[in-house]
Amino acid sequence: MAGDDPRNPYRSPNMVPYIAPSVRRTATRYLQYGLPDLIPDALFIQTSTYIQRAPLYSLWCAAEENCLARSAYTSSVNELSTRVLLRFPQRVKNRGTADFLPVKPQHAWEWHSCHQHYHSMDSFSHYDLLDAVTHRKVAEGHKASFCLEDTTCDVGVRRRYACTAHTQGLSPGCYDTYHANIDCQWIDITDVPPGRYILKVSVNPNFLVLESDFTNNAVQCDLTYSGSHVLTRNCHLSSI
């Protein structure tokens, strides 16, 4: 994978170089080389959302990454306390013309010993649960991009990125897939009452990586939570 190092100066010239946020105002001069365009899969989320109840002792790695609600970190809870998790998968395609690369250079990635992986971005995805009437945020979650890779690709497109400590990214025409059963692929809704909500899943939520189009970086779904089950409908693309 060394030949695919995103910061290799001998790499293919049609790929976008890393652009720090502080110099993003000059990014227009790179447009001739192309830009990535991330699009989350709305149907993938809608068909596989479910509720899980899990004891806190089984979620310690996720707790270290701040993937639980604030109430999980109070002195009133213990390792036998139960957390209620709204779980859902995510599949993101790069429909652009250049690689989507982590914000941080490789030497700045953070090793997480519990999960045995590197964090190349502080937040690749952000998850919000909003009240269906007031649109007030009632719960949230996030997913650090510990494993940006070409999970699958369109026919004729070669996978170039794998989950390694050397290169992470998402090639044009490829998909990065996170299944619902992995850590932090959830919103902790332990403190949320039954009702009607909106689930919002956003990728590249802080716009730290330049894209050709930010109007398709989120999915919104109508969600009904009964207290024991969840029904997700009408998932569709939206802007962040």
C-alpha positions as CSV (number, residue, x, y, z in Angstrom):
1,M,0.0,0.0,0.0
2,A,3.0,2.3,0.2
3,G,2.5,3.3,-3.4
4,D,-0.9,4.6,-2.5
5,D,0.4,7.0,0.3
6,P,-1.9,10.0,-0.1
7,R,1.0,12.4,0.6
8,N,3.5,10.7,-1.8
9,P,4.7,13.5,-4.2
10,Y,5.0,11.0,-7.0
11,R,1.3,10.0,-6.7
12,S,-1.1,10.4,-9.6
13,P,-1.6,14.1,-10.4
14,N,-5.4,13.8,-10.6
15,M,-5.7,13.4,-6.8
16,V,-6.4,16.3,-4.5
17,P,-3.5,17.2,-2.1
18,Y,-4.2,17.6,1.5
19,I,-5.7,21.1,2.2
20,A,-5.5,22.3,5.8
21,P,-8.5,24.2,7.1
22,S,-6.4,27.3,7.6
23,V,-5.7,27.6,3.9
24,R,-9.0,26.4,2.6
25,R,-9.7,29.8,1.1
26,T,-7.1,29.0,-1.6
27,A,-8.7,25.6,-2.4
28,T,-10.3,26.8,-5.6
29,R,-7.0,26.5,-7.3
30,Y,-7.1,22.7,-6.8
31,L,-10.4,22.2,-8.5
32,Q,-8.8,21.2,-11.7
33,Y,-7.5,18.1,-10.0
34,G,-10.9,17.0,-8.8
35,L,-12.6,16.7,-5.4
36,P,-14.2,13.9,-3.3
37,D,-18.0,13.9,-2.8
38,L,-19.3,11.7,0.1
39,I,-22.8,10.4,-0.1
40,P,-24.3,8.3,2.7
41,D,-26.7,5.4,1.8
42,A,-30.2,6.3,3.1
43,L,-31.8,2.9,2.4
44,F,-29.0,1.1,4.1
45,I,-29.7,3.0,7.3
46,Q,-33.5,2.6,7.0
47,T,-33.5,-1.2,6.6
48,S,-31.3,-2.1,9.5
49,T,-32.0,0.2,12.5
50,Y,-32.7,-1.5,15.8
51,I,-32.6,-1.1,19.6
52,Q,-30.1,-2.9,21.8
53,R,-29.8,-3.0,25.6
54,A,-26.3,-3.6,26.8
55,P,-24.6,-3.6,30.3
56,L,-22.1,-0.9,30.8
57,Y,-19.3,-3.4,31.5
58,S,-19.5,-4.5,27.8
59,L,-19.1,-0.9,26.5
60,W,-15.9,0.2,28.2
61,C,-14.0,0.7,24.9
62,A,-16.8,2.8,23.5
63,A,-17.0,4.7,26.8
64,E,-13.3,5.6,26.5
65,E,-14.1,7.2,23.1
66,N,-17.0,9.2,24.6
67,C,-19.6,7.3,22.6
68,L,-22.2,7.2,25.4
69,A,-24.5,9.8,26.8
70,R,-23.4,12.0,29.6
71,S,-25.4,10.0,32.2
72,A,-23.2,7.0,31.6
73,Y,-20.2,8.9,33.1
74,T,-21.9,9.8,36.4
75,S,-21.2,8.3,39.8
76,S,-24.7,6.9,40.0
77,V,-24.1,4.2,37.3
78,N,-22.0,1.1,37.7
79,E,-20.8,-1.7,35.4
80,L,-24.1,-3.5,35.6
81,S,-26.2,-0.5,34.6
82,T,-28.0,-1.0,31.3
83,R,-27.6,1.4,28.3
84,V,-30.2,1.6,25.6
85,L,-28.5,2.0,22.2
86,L,-30.2,3.0,18.9
87,R,-28.0,1.1,16.4
88,F,-27.9,1.6,12.7
89,P,-25.4,0.8,9.9
90,Q,-23.7,3.3,7.6
91,R,-22.4,3.0,4.0
92,V,-20.7,6.0,2.5
93,K,-19.8,6.3,-1.2
94,N,-17.2,8.7,-2.7
95,R,-19.0,9.8,-5.8
96,G,-16.3,12.5,-6.5
97,T,-13.2,12.6,-8.7
98,A,-10.5,12.5,-6.0
99,D,-9.7,10.5,-2.9
100,F,-11.3,11.5,0.5
101,L,-8.3,11.7,2.8
102,P,-8.1,12.1,6.6
103,V,-7.5,15.6,7.9
104,K,-4.5,14.6,10.0
105,P,-1.2,13.4,8.4
106,Q,-0.3,9.8,9.3
107,H,2.2,10.8,12.0
108,A,-0.5,12.6,13.9
109,W,-2.9,9.7,14.1
110,E,-3.9,8.6,17.6
111,W,-3.5,5.0,18.6
112,H,-6.5,3.6,20.6
113,S,-5.2,0.6,22.6
114,C,-8.6,-0.7,23.6
115,H,-9.9,-1.1,20.1
116,Q,-6.5,-1.7,18.6
117,H,-6.8,0.9,15.8
118,Y,-5.7,4.4,14.8
119,H,-7.9,7.5,14.8
120,S,-7.2,9.5,11.7
121,M,-10.0,12.0,12.2
122,D,-11.6,13.2,15.4
123,S,-15.1,12.7,13.9
124,F,-15.9,11.2,10.5
125,S,-19.6,10.9,11.2
126,H,-22.0,12.6,13.6
127,Y,-25.4,11.3,14.7
128,D,-28.3,13.4,16.0
129,L,-31.7,12.4,17.3
130,L,-34.2,15.4,17.0
131,D,-37.7,15.9,18.4
132,A,-40.0,15.4,15.4
133,V,-42.0,18.6,16.2
134,T,-39.6,21.1,17.7
135,H,-36.4,19.7,16.0
136,R,-34.7,20.1,19.3
137,K,-31.7,17.7,19.8
138,V,-32.5,15.1,22.4
139,A,-29.5,12.8,21.9
140,E,-26.3,12.5,19.8
141,G,-23.4,10.3,18.9
142,H,-20.3,10.3,16.8
143,K,-18.0,7.9,15.0
144,A,-14.2,8.5,14.8
145,S,-12.8,7.5,11.4
146,F,-10.6,4.7,12.8
147,C,-10.7,2.7,9.6
148,L,-11.3,4.7,6.4
149,E,-11.0,2.2,3.7
150,D,-12.4,1.0,0.4
151,T,-14.7,-1.8,1.7
152,T,-16.2,-2.4,-1.7
153,C,-16.0,-0.6,-5.1
154,D,-18.0,-0.3,-8.3
155,V,-17.3,-2.7,-11.1
156,G,-14.0,-1.9,-12.7
157,V,-12.7,0.2,-9.8
158,R,-9.7,-1.2,-7.8
159,R,-9.6,-1.1,-4.1
160,R,-6.7,1.0,-3.1
161,Y,-7.1,1.7,0.6
162,A,-7.3,-0.9,3.4
163,C,-7.5,-0.5,7.2
164,T,-3.8,-0.1,8.0
165,A,-1.6,2.2,10.1
166,H,0.0,3.6,6.9
167,T,-2.8,4.7,4.6
168,Q,-6.5,5.4,5.1
169,G,-8.9,7.0,2.7
170,L,-11.8,6.4,0.3
171,S,-11.3,6.2,-3.4
172,P,-13.7,7.5,-6.0
173,G,-16.3,4.8,-6.9
174,C,-15.8,3.0,-3.6
175,Y,-17.8,2.5,-0.4
176,D,-16.8,2.6,3.2
177,T,-19.2,0.4,5.2
178,Y,-19.8,0.3,9.0
179,H,-22.2,-2.4,10.2
180,A,-24.6,-1.7,13.0
181,N,-23.0,-4.1,15.4
182,I,-19.6,-2.3,15.8
183,D,-18.7,0.0,18.6
184,C,-20.0,3.6,18.5
185,Q,-22.2,2.9,15.5
186,W,-25.2,4.1,17.6
187,I,-26.8,6.8,19.6
188,D,-27.2,6.2,23.4
189,I,-30.9,6.9,24.0
190,T,-31.0,5.6,27.6
191,D,-32.5,8.9,28.7
192,V,-34.9,9.4,25.8
193,P,-38.6,8.7,26.3
194,P,-40.8,6.9,23.7
195,G,-42.0,9.2,20.9
196,R,-41.5,10.4,17.4
197,Y,-38.1,11.7,16.3
198,I,-35.8,12.5,13.4
199,L,-32.6,10.5,13.0
200,K,-29.9,12.6,11.3
201,V,-26.7,11.0,10.1
202,S,-24.0,13.3,8.8
203,V,-20.6,12.6,7.2
204,N,-17.6,15.0,7.2
205,P,-19.8,17.0,9.6
206,N,-17.3,19.8,10.3
207,F,-16.4,20.3,6.6
208,L,-12.8,19.7,7.5
209,V,-12.1,17.9,4.2
210,L,-13.1,19.9,1.1
211,E,-15.7,18.3,-1.2
212,S,-17.3,19.2,-4.4
213,D,-20.8,19.1,-2.9
214,F,-21.9,19.4,0.8
215,T,-25.6,19.4,0.1
216,N,-25.7,15.5,0.1
217,N,-23.7,14.8,3.2
218,A,-26.5,13.8,5.5
219,V,-29.5,11.4,5.8
220,Q,-32.6,12.2,7.7
221,C,-35.2,9.6,8.7
222,D,-38.5,9.6,10.5
223,L,-38.2,7.5,13.6
224,T,-40.8,6.2,16.0
225,Y,-39.5,4.8,19.3
226,S,-41.9,2.7,21.4
227,G,-39.6,2.2,24.3
228,S,-38.7,-1.3,23.2
229,H,-38.7,-1.2,19.4
230,V,-38.0,1.4,16.7
231,L,-39.6,2.0,13.3
232,T,-37.5,4.0,10.8
233,R,-39.1,5.4,7.6
234,N,-38.7,8.0,4.9
235,C,-34.9,8.1,5.0
236,H,-33.6,10.6,2.4
237,L,-30.5,12.7,1.6
238,S,-30.3,16.2,3.0
239,S,-27.7,18.9,3.7
240,I,-25.9,19.1,7.0
